[in-house]
Amino acid sequence: MTQLAQPESVRPETPESAYAWFRLGISLLLGTVGSVGMWSVVVVLPTVQADFAVARAEASLPYTLAMIGFGVGGIAMGRLADRLGIVAPVFLGACCLAAGYVSAGLSPNLWAFALAHALIGFGASATFGPLMADVSYWFTRRRGIAIAISSSGNYLAGAVWPPLLQHFVSSAGWRPTHIGIGIFCICAMLPLMLVLRRRPPAQEAAAGAFTAGSKGALLGISPNTLQILLCIAGVACCVAMSMPQVHIVAYCNDLGYGVARGAEMLSVMLGLGIVSRIASGFIADKIGGVATLLIGSMLQGVALFLYLWFDGLTSLFVISALFGLFQGGIVPMYAIIVREYFSPQEAGTRVGIVLMATLVGMAFGGWVSGLIFDLTGSYQAAFAHGLLWNFLNVAIAVWLLLRPGRLRFATA
């Protein structure tokens, strides 16, 4: 039977093609726009806390719900991408971001503001895990760096958005700023979405179905066991990661340096996180995702330890820069590990499940750090708490690295 010719807009391309790299660039832009949902609440936390007259732990609730929405959305959007392609989740994500931000700007109380952020997080999830899974179909030899670049949109958003948000919050107020973000998201994301209509290379998906299952068996554990271990590691690393990322602005304000300095520090942290993600992608292409995860996790622990000893303005800028360089590549490694050890037909869902675990860690870590601050009046105990969780993540990565056959796979 003669197969009907497909329109050029949906005709499959080959891995590593010029279009694949162009598509990667569009994914990076989408991630930069949509991931504003990850960082806006961090910047406005002190302002919202004062406006609604609530405690620090209560003011951290919108962030927690945003992370929960992001995690649940990661699974839902991943399944949607596996079934219908990447365009459907990106369209849904843009609509949810617009509705969520407009609702947040009109919120009469903290609970309404927090619920709006659950919708914001759900929408933002479409521009992270599903995009990484989609990009992984378009690259074979450079899959690690491609996934790392795609995931960098999340941190590029963290570098670009906080100063902009702080400027508009100071000049126009947090309510008009949120409404403006919602309008911008849907106007920017829908045109970019149209570039992603082409289907991924069919031959790569077919070949990957066999090799991924074979390589996963080398670990000597079942796929579900590996999935559970990756989820536990994801929770642990992100509880540790959340303390500086969620509370650095408030921490600087408490130390008397002001909210603006804290927003600048967050931008430095996440900007250098982009460097870390790209470098980790190069490293992962050479030594594999598990070994790269271990390196990043150990270095993250070093930075958290330094936070315990130094709180001067200059030293905090330096440590925050190091923290960004050390931890930026951790989360993308979970997507790379999934593509190394699981079938590509499950990529969107599997990546979404692991990323939900990381977001649970961020949500819990962001909330519990605020609670620890309320109970102790200091962030020192919160930094120590994060460091303990980081040890658990390192232990899991070491155990996976030492599994029989792991090194044979890395060199295959």
HELIX and SHEET records of a PDB file:
HELIX    1   1 GLU A    8  VAL A   10  5                                   3    
HELIX    2   2 ALA A   18  GLY A   34  1                                  17    
HELIX    3   3 VAL A   36  PHE A   52  1                                  17    
HELIX    4   4 ARG A   56  ALA A   59  1                                   4    
HELIX    5   5 LEU A   61  LEU A   84  1                                  24    
HELIX    6   6 VAL A   87  GLY A  105  1                                  19    
HELIX    7   7 LEU A  110  ALA A  124  1                                  15    
HELIX    8   8 SER A  125  THR A  127  5                                   3    
HELIX    9   9 GLY A  129  SER A  136  1                                   8    
HELIX   10  10 ARG A  143  ALA A  172  1                                  30    
HELIX   11  11 TRP A  174  MET A  193  1                                  20    
HELIX   12  12 LEU A  194  ARG A  197  5                                   4    
HELIX   13  13 ALA A  202  ALA A  217  1                                  16    
HELIX   14  14 PRO A  223  ASP A  254  1                                  32    
HELIX   15  15 VAL A  259  ILE A  287  1                                  29    
HELIX   16  16 GLY A  289  TYR A  307  1                                  19    
HELIX   17  17 LEU A  313  GLN A  327  1                                  15    
HELIX   18  18 ILE A  330  TYR A  341  1                                  12    
HELIX   19  19 PRO A  344  GLU A  346  5                                   3    
HELIX   20  20 ALA A  347  THR A  376  1                                  30    
HELIX   21  21 GLN A  380  LEU A  401  1                                  22    
HELIX   22  22 ARG A  406  ALA A  410  1                                   5    
END                                                                             
